[in-house]
Amino acid sequence: MTIAPIAEVKAKFSNYVARSKKEAVIITKNGKPTAALIPINSDEDVERIMLKNSSKLKKIIQKSRQEFAAGKGISHSKAWEELEKLV
């Protein structure tokens, strides 16, 4: 993993993009981490990153956990049945 200040990354962006193909590059601003360049090797990596950072998905998961805790959950097989209907 490489850690670099934003000014340096900005000045040598192409170099840091190339480096990020091999390892994560943490970008700092005023000494604090603010962003990252990370290796992406497949479409699945892109999908994983997008889903992990989706505020909409996080809200759905939070609501589902609350409903499950309140006894309103559905079985695993029922969940898969519902998902199959969407595809």
C-alpha positions in Angstrom: 0.0 0.0 0.0 1.2 3.5 -0.9 0.2 6.6 1.0 0.6 10.0 -0.8 -0.5 13.6 -0.3 -3.2 14.8 -2.7 -0.9 17.4 -4.3 1.7 14.7 -5.2 -1.0 12.4 -6.6 -2.5 15.3 -8.6 1.0 16.2 -10.1 1.7 12.5 -11.0 -1.8 11.1 -11.4 -0.9 8.7 -14.3 1.9 7.2 -12.2 -0.4 6.7 -9.2 -3.1 5.1 -11.4 -0.5 2.7 -12.8 0.6 1.9 -9.3 -2.9 1.3 -8.1 -3.2 -1.6 -10.5 -0.8 -3.5 -8.2 -1.7 -2.0 -4.8 -4.0 0.4 -3.0 -2.9 4.1 -3.0 -4.3 6.0 -0.1 -4.6 9.7 -0.8 -4.2 12.2 2.1 -5.2 15.8 2.6 -3.6 17.6 5.4 -2.2 14.3 6.6 -5.5 12.6 6.8 -6.8 9.8 4.5 -9.5 11.1 2.2 -9.6 8.8 -0.8 -8.1 5.7 -2.3 -7.1 4.3 -5.7 -7.6 0.6 -5.6 -6.9 -2.2 -8.1 -9.9 -3.3 -10.2 -9.4 -6.5 -12.0 -12.9 -7.4 -13.2 -16.5 -6.2 -13.6 -17.3 -8.0 -10.4 -14.8 -5.7 -8.6 -16.6 -2.7 -9.9 -20.0 -4.1 -8.9 -18.7 -5.0 -5.4 -17.3 -1.5 -4.9 -20.5 0.2 -6.1 -22.8 -2.0 -3.9 -20.6 -1.5 -0.9 -20.8 2.2 -1.2 -24.5 2.4 -2.1 -26.5 4.4 0.5 -29.7 3.0 -1.0 -28.6 -0.6 -0.4 -27.4 0.3 3.1 -30.8 1.6 3.9 -32.5 -1.5 2.5 -30.2 -3.7 4.6 -30.8 -1.7 7.8 -34.6 -1.8 7.3 -34.4 -5.6 6.7 -32.4 -6.2 9.8 -34.9 -4.1 11.9 -37.8 -6.1 10.4 -36.1 -9.4 11.0 -35.3 -8.4 14.6 -39.0 -7.6 15.0 -40.0 -11.1 13.8 -41.1 -9.9 10.3 -38.3 -11.7 8.4 -38.8 -14.3 5.6 -37.0 -17.6 5.2 -33.9 -18.0 3.1 -35.8 -20.0 0.4 -38.6 -17.4 0.3 -36.0 -14.6 -0.2 -34.5 -16.5 -3.2 -37.9 -17.0 -4.6 -38.6 -13.3 -4.5 -35.2 -12.5 -6.0 -35.8 -14.9 -8.9 -39.0 -13.1 -9.7 -36.9 -9.9 -10.2 -34.6 -11.5 -12.7 
